[in-house]
Amino acid sequence: MVALGWTLAVATDATAPDSAMKVIPAEVRVSSLAGSPSPSVRTAFEGLNQLESGRPHPPDVQLAAGPVQLVEMVNYAFAVYSKDGTRQVLLSLQDFFGTNATAFDPRVMYDAGSGRFYAAAGLYPIGKVAFSASASSDPTGSWYQYILNSSRSNAELPDQPHLGFSDDKIVVSSNTWTREVIGNFTYQAYAGVEYWVLNKAHVLEGRATPAIERFGPDNSIHMMTPAQSSSSTATLYMAADYLRSQSKLQIYAVTGVPGVGRGVSVSRSSVSIQALTTPPQAEQPDPSTRLDTESQTYEIQDADWYGNRLWVSQHVGCTPAGDTAQRSCLRLLQFNTAGKYSVAQQIEFGAAGKYYFYPAMAIDGQGNLAVVFGFSSPTEYPSVAVTGQAVGDPANSLKPPATLYAGQASDLDTRFGDYFGAGTDPSDPTTVWVAGQFNRTGAWSTAIGSMRVRDIVMFAEPSALSIVQGSFDTSRVDVASFGGFSGTVLLSTSVSGSGPTASLSASNVTLDPGSSGSVTVTINANDAAAADYTVTVTGAGGGLVSATTIALHITSAGGGGGGSVAYGTLITVEDGSLVPVQSIQIGDRLLGYNTSTGTFTVSVVESITVVDTTNMLVINTEAGIPLRVDANDRQTLWVMTAAGDVGWLPVTELQKGDSLLTVDGWVAVTSIEYAPAGHHVMYDLIATMPYFASGYLDPPIKE
């Protein structure tokens, strides 16, 4: 529930801070390449923040992943992002839902089976619920808009709407509060949970009046949460807090379809659970304000159904192992829905000295449970973390958390939460996208990221290479197990464009949980055109596919121009002064030399090419000025050999005792050595006549 009374004015140029648009590569986010038992964080970037969303509190952040884009919703804003973090759309919730009422407590999901997004929000003070369905998988396109009416004519506040779907139906629920008047006294009263069952086929067709059946209000329950069905089912399961007992949860099964046959049938069962305990408010570094985790006690945060198992998340009070004080902890309940309902798992997850809160969930395409939640402590600002349980993990356990986004400031509002969001990526069902609240300043921000419960993490070092035509270089590729992955990872390479080739020292790496291995990728430039390429190394195993890339820059073999001399080399110009080669421009007049007549002349620069080489010679002479040139047999100098022969000689054939021509005459070569390994920036000058570089005669053009 949002603290009501704010209005939103979104400027046309409203944008998040610069950092909100930057994707953080997985290899930067992981703790180490030695492997980790924690889930992997693959990308992370900042989403909407308090200032650009109309200054509501709390944000009530939600996230849904489509095939190409992400939808984030908060109080009071709607945004669409590409998966690299680029924002495409920013609207107020009022504009998105097409209402003059205050739209709050948003929810959004993506239904991979139908290829549609669904969204809902409460409308205050008219007491209705707005529901929308996208007309396609593109959330920037058209949406079908619907208004769900309460059975109470004096309904005012439809608090905490929830969304869920199965194969043939969509359910929207809310906690209905009515406006009551006694004499001159006006107050809100809790009427109970209402929920609407919609004919999914009608919604997908965009019918103006789809078949709908409404139920409630029921004031014996609170926070009814329809499940997102992550595998095929015609039955839609729901869970609700039972206000008459802290040790029971209500589970509902909704069958049938509105407007079809006998319509909808709902069964309700009461299932015993461990008694709920109210958590303390969460501490943070600023001791003057605690995070409000207490007011959301017992409330079901999220529900997800997969393969006859219903997961429900809450946060409760518990005393973590090794602690003596009660903290806010995550509670995850798994119910068996095949036959008589029973509790299959009951997890309380906390850490000594820390507070965990607001867990949201999604189940990936392999059946692994992904969880995002918030945490804080007296020494840690409110932050966002992920955990999970993989298929085959011990029951009643979660993996060690991994931090998605670390907070940088305490939250000074009186409200925090009220919930986070998660959704499986339909284009890569092994990946789950999540969103949560953290604080970069005193105002709230949201973090969006992707994770895998189990993963293969790959990293290339170096991740960028510059190679001269005809040469090669290597990079080490590390492959690590995250989240308990084990098995053989098959490796392959690909190169964008034609010409360069890449090969691996091994075709696979076998990993144990938490281990890592490495291979060497050899990249050969061959005779590829001088340009930029991308080398991709892909690893596949256990139904997972990961990759890392190497940015490849291929440079010309000496440029094919005139003399290749190093950055900083002094060139003699027409008047005899010296100019660094990087400052020379086309058309400059250099001091030239006609080797046929043995006379000085003018040499005009016709072209300049900047190239990169991994091989550089340093030639020292009696003049005491070193000449740094490309170690290429096409690079020549005007040389008088020790035998007295004069002519253009490749630098690779130059020997100690040979002489080079300078402005003042011949000087003997005293030593020749290769520069230290690395990449060297060289300048190819094509000129009308030979010219002097570092005082030595350099050719006007290579042959």
MARRORO-170787 format. One record per residue (C-alpha): residue in three letters; z, y, x. Coordinates in steps of 0.1 Angstrom, whole numbers, plus 5000, padded with zeros to 4 digits. Each point is the difference from the previous one (the first is absolute). Example, Ala and Ser with C-alpha at 12.3 -4.5 7.8 and 13.67 -1.06 7.14 Angstrom:
ALA507849555123 SER499350345014 
END
This chain:
MET500050005000 VAL499150345013 ALA502350314997 LEU498050184973 GLY499250374997 TRP497550055029 THR496350094995 LEU497249925024 ALA497450245013 VAL497749835024 ALA497950235021 THR496349915005 ASP500549995037 ALA503349814999 THR500349755028 ALA502749805016 PRO501150085036 ASP497549915027 SER502049685008 ALA499549884965 MET496349935007 LYS500549805032 VAL499949625000 ILE502349855026 PRO498349705015 ALA501849674997 GLU500249955037 VAL501950335003 ARG502449914972 VAL501049655011 SER503249965020 SER498449795027 LEU497249765008 ALA502549735008 GLY499949924963 SER502650064973 PRO501749814972 SER499650324978 PRO497050074979 SER497350225015 VAL499450364992 ARG496250045002 THR499550374990 ALA502350284989 PHE499450364990 GLU501750274980 GLY499250034963 LEU501050264974 ASN503050225007 GLN502450214979 LEU498550345007 GLU496549914989 SER501149794970 GLY501850284981 ARG503449975016 PRO501449724978 HIS502849775011 PRO500049715004 PRO496349905007 ASP499949664982 VAL497249905023 GLN497549744990 LEU496949855017 ALA497149774990 ALA497349875023 GLY496449964988 PRO497149855018 VAL499250335018 GLN502650264991 LEU503850044995 VAL501650184970 GLU503450175006 MET502050144972 VAL503250205001 ASN501850264978 TYR497850204992 ALA496849925019 PHE497149755002 ALA498149945032 VAL497249775013 TYR499649915036 SER497649805020 LYS501749735020 ASP499750205032 GLY502450264985 THR497450264989 ARG501050164967 GLN497150014975 VAL501750134968 LEU503250204992 LEU500850074963 SER503150084981 LEU501249724977 GLN499450234970 ASP496350045010 PHE499649635008 PHE501449894966 GLY498550304981 THR503350124985 ASN502050324996 ALA503349805000 THR501949945032 ALA498749675014 PHE502649825022 ASP501249675014 PRO496549885007 ARG498949645005 VAL496749875014 MET498549655007 TYR496749845009 ASP498949704980 ALA497749805024 GLY498949764972 SER498550294980 GLY499350245029 ARG501950284983 PHE502950235007 TYR502750054973 ALA502450304999 ALA502850114978 ALA502550294998 GLY502650134976 LEU499350324980 TYR502850244995 PRO501150144975 ILE497649834976 GLY501549655006 LYS496749825005 VAL498549805029 ALA496750085015 PHE497949695011 SER496750015019 ALA497549745012 SER497250085025 ALA496549934988 SER499249835033 SER501549915033 ASP499450365012 PRO503150214991 THR498150325006 GLY497849924970 SER500749994963 TRP503349884984 TYR500649894964 GLN503150204987 TYR502449884973 ILE503250124985 LEU502749754990 ASN502250124972 SER503749924995 SER501349844968 ARG502650285000 SER498850334986 ASN502750195020 ALA499149835033 GLU500250255028 LEU500349835034 PRO498149685007 ASP501849935033 GLN498849775028 PRO496849854986 HIS498949675015 LEU496749835001 GLY498949635002 PHE497049794992 SER498849644996 ASP496549864995 ASP499750134964 LYS502650264994 ILE501650325014 VAL503650094993 VAL501650355003 SER503750054995 SER502550285001 ASN503650094993 THR499850224969 TRP502550284996 THR500150204968 ARG501050364992 GLU503050004977 VAL501550304982 ILE503550024985 GLY500650344987 ASN499450245028 PHE500349735026 THR496949845015 TYR500049705023 GLN497949715012 ALA500849654989 TYR498849675014 ALA498049824973 GLY499049715022 VAL497049845016 GLU496650024983 TYR496949835012 TRP496449994990 VAL497749705004 LEU496350105004 ASN496949794995 LYS498650005036 ALA496449934990 HIS500050304977 VAL501550235027 LEU497349885025 GLU497350084975 GLY501450354997 ARG500649974962 ALA501550314985 THR502549804980 PRO500849675017 ALA502149754982 ILE503750075008 GLU503349844989 ARG503250195005 PHE503549855003 GLY503550155000 PRO501950215006 ASP502749755012 ASN503250165012 SER501549685013 ILE497750015031 HIS498950265025 MET497150045025 MET497749744986 THR497549925028 PRO496749824992 ALA498849805030 GLN496850065018 SER498349664998 SER498849925035 SER498549674990 SER498249894968 THR502149974968 ALA499650084963 THR503850044997 LEU501450335011 TYR503649985013 MET502550284998 ALA503650055012 ALA502650244987 ASP503650105008 TYR502449874974 LEU502550284992 ARG502649764986 SER500449805032 GLN499750075037 SER499549635007 LYS497049944978 LEU496350105001 GLN497649994971 ILE496749835005 TYR497150044975 ALA496849814996 VAL497250184981 THR497249784986 GLY497150084978 VAL497850304998 PRO500250304976 GLY497249984974 VAL499249645008 GLY501149724977 ARG503850024993 GLY500450275026 VAL502950035024 SER503049775002 VAL503050085022 SER502849765011 ARG503250125017 SER502449805022 SER503350105016 VAL500449875036 SER503250015020 ILE500050185033 GLN502650105025 ALA502050304986 LEU498650345009 THR502150245020 THR499650375001 PRO499050125035 PRO501550305017 GLN497850305006 ALA498149985033 GLU501150185030 GLN497650205022 PRO500550225031 ASP500950314980 PRO503549914987 SER499950274973 THR497549804978 ARG499749644992 LEU496949834985 ASP500249924964 THR499749624999 GLU502949964975 SER498350144969 GLN497249745002 THR502549705002 TYR498949694981 GLU496650154992 ILE497249765006 GLN497750175026 ASP497049774999 ALA498749664987 ASP497249785012 TRP498949664988 TYR498149745020 GLY499549634995 ASN502949934975 ARG502450225020 LEU501350344988 TRP501450245026 VAL502350284990 SER501450275023 GLN503150224998 HIS502550165023 VAL503749934996 GLY503250035019 CYS500849745026 THR501949965033 PRO497549905027 ALA500949745026 GLY502050165028 ASP501050294979 THR503350094983 ALA498750274976 GLN497849964970 ARG496550135003 SER496950034978 CYS498049685004 LEU496849854987 ARG500149734974 LEU497049784994 LEU500049744973 GLN497449724996 PHE499949824967 ASN498249674993 THR497950064968 ALA498749654997 GLY502049844972 LYS503650134996 TYR500650315019 SER502249965031 VAL500950205031 ALA498149875029 GLN501150265026 GLN502650275000 ILE499950225031 GLU502450285009 PHE498650185031 GLY501950265020 ALA501050105035 ALA503350105015 GLY500550375000 LYS496750064980 TYR499050074964 TYR496949834985 PHE498650124967 TYR497050024976 PRO498149685007 ALA496549964987 MET498049685003 ALA496549855001 ILE498849655005 ASP497049955023 GLY497149774995 GLN501849725019 GLY503150024978 ASN502250185026 LEU502550264987 ALA499750355015 VAL502850254995 VAL500350375007 PHE503350184998 GLY501950305012 PHE502950015025 SER502450245016 SER503350015019 PRO502350265015 THR497650015030 GLU496749944983 TYR498150244977 PRO498649864968 SER497149785011 VAL497649734987 ALA499949645011 VAL498349674990 THR501149644999 GLY498949694983 GLN500149624994 ALA497149795010 VAL499149674984 GLY502049745018 ASP502850235011 PRO503549884992 ALA501150084965 ASN502350304994 SER498850165032 LEU498050315010 LYS498450085033 PRO501550265023 PRO498950354988 ALA497350215018 THR500150384997 LEU497050144983 TYR500950375003 ALA503150145016 GLY501650304983 GLN500650325019 ALA502450194978 SER502849934974 ASP499150034963 LEU501950294985 ASP499049954963 THR502449854976 ARG497549724991 PHE498249755021 GLY497549724991 ASP499949904971 TYR497549745011 PHE497449905026 GLY496649844996 ALA498049705013 GLY496649844993 THR497949735015 ASP496650105014 PRO497349834980 SER497450035028 ASP502549835024 PRO502649814980 THR502049925031 THR500850375003 VAL502550194978 TRP500150384997 VAL503450174995 ALA501450344994 GLY503550155002 GLN502050315004 PHE501250155033 ASN500950345012 ARG498150195027 THR501850324991 GLY502750084974 ALA497349944973 TRP498849654993 SER496849855012 THR498449664993 ALA498649745024 ILE497149784993 GLY499249695021 SER498749655001 MET501849695011 ARG499649635004 VAL502949764995 ARG498449775026 ASP497550145024 ILE497949975031 VAL500350325020 MET497450085026 PHE499850285026 ALA497550085027 GLU501050155033 PRO498250215010 SER498750094965 ALA497250225015 LEU497649935028 SER497250205016 ILE497449785017 VAL496950095020 GLN496749834990 GLY499649675018 SER503749965006 PHE503049844982 ASP503750044994 THR502849814984 SER502950064976 ARG503049784992 VAL500549914963 ASP503549904990 VAL500549794969 ALA503549984985 SER501849824972 PHE501850214974 GLY502149894970 GLY500149645012 PHE496349935003 SER499249685019 GLY496749835007 THR496750035018 VAL498250334999 LEU496249985004 LEU498650295019 SER496550164998 THR498450325012 SER497350244986 VAL498550325014 SER498550284979 GLY496550085009 SER497749805022 GLY500149965038 PRO503749955011 THR501549664998 ALA503649875000 SER501549665008 LEU503549865000 SER501849805025 ALA501249764973 SER498949944964 ASN503449964986 VAL503850065004 THR502749784986 LEU503150184989 ASP503549884992 PRO502250234978 GLY500850325019 SER497849915030 SER496950175014 GLY497049925022 SER497150185016 VAL496449975008 THR497650215021 VAL496950154984 THR497250075025 ILE497650274988 ASN496650035017 ALA498050324996 ASN496749835009 ASP497250254996 ALA501450144967 ALA499250364992 ALA502650265012 ALA502150044968 ASP503249924983 TYR500749654986 THR502949804985 VAL501049665012 THR502049814974 VAL502149695008 THR500949814968 GLY502749734996 ALA500249764971 GLY502649744991 GLY502249894972 GLY497950194974 LEU500550335019 VAL497450215017 SER501050275025 ALA498050205025 THR500350265028 THR497350235013 ILE498950145034 ALA498250335001 LEU497149955024 HIS498250295017 ILE496949905020 THR498750255025 SER496750025018 ALA499749835033 GLY500250325020 GLY498450184971 GLY496549945013 GLY499950365011 GLY500550175034 GLY502949975023 SER503249874983 VAL502950195015 ALA503650004989 TYR501850264978 GLY501250295022 THR497249965026 LEU498950355013 ILE496350084996 THR498450265022 VAL498150264979 GLU497250235010 ASP502250275015 GLY502049755020 SER503150014979 LEU501649674988 VAL500449914963 PRO501749684986 VAL497549774986 GLN501650004966 SER499350374998 ILE496349975008 GLN497650074971 ILE496349924993 GLY497950275015 ASP502450085029 ARG498350075033 LEU501449795029 LEU499450015037 GLY497249755005 TYR498449835029 ASN496449895004 THR500149685021 SER496350015006 THR500050345017 GLY503650015011 THR500650334984 PHE502550144976 THR498850094965 VAL501350044964 SER500849704978 VAL500350054962 VAL502249784979 GLU497949834973 SER502649764984 ILE503649905003 THR501449674989 VAL503749915000 VAL500649635006 ASP502949765006 THR500149755028 THR502549755012 ASN498650005036 MET500250315022 LEU499450035038 VAL501850255021 ILE498050105031 ASN501850175028 THR498250195029 GLU500750215030 ALA499850314978 GLY503349894985 ILE498850044964 PRO499849674980 LEU497149934977 ARG500849804969 VAL496949844985 ASP499049724976 ALA500149665018 ASN496649924987 ASP496949895020 ARG498050264981 GLN502250275014 THR498450125033 LEU500850265027 TRP497850165026 VAL501049805030 MET499249975038 THR501049645009 ALA501649925034 ALA496549875010 GLY498650354993 ASP498149924968 VAL500150294974 GLY499549964963 TRP501749944966 LEU502449705004 PRO502049834972 VAL503750085005 THR500749634998 GLU498149965032 LEU501750295018 GLN501949905032 LYS502550165023 GLY498150195027 ASP497150114977 SER499750374995 LEU499750224969 LEU498250334998 THR502150314993 VAL499150374998 ASP501050035036 GLY498249685012 TRP500849635005 VAL503649864999 ALA501049645007 VAL501649774975 THR503549905011 SER501049774972 ILE498949864966 GLU502449874975 TYR500249914963 ALA502250224978 PRO503049844983 ALA499149794969 GLY499750204968 HIS497650214980 HIS498350305017 VAL498250284984 MET496750075018 TYR497350274996 ASP496349935002 LEU498050315009 ILE496249994997 ALA498650305019 THR496650125013 MET500949945037 PRO502849825019 TYR503250205000 PHE503450005018 ALA503149834986 SER503250035020 GLY497650145026 TYR497949695003 LEU496349974988 ASP499849824967 PRO496749884984 PRO498450194971 ILE499349684980 LYS500749635005 GLU497149775005 
END
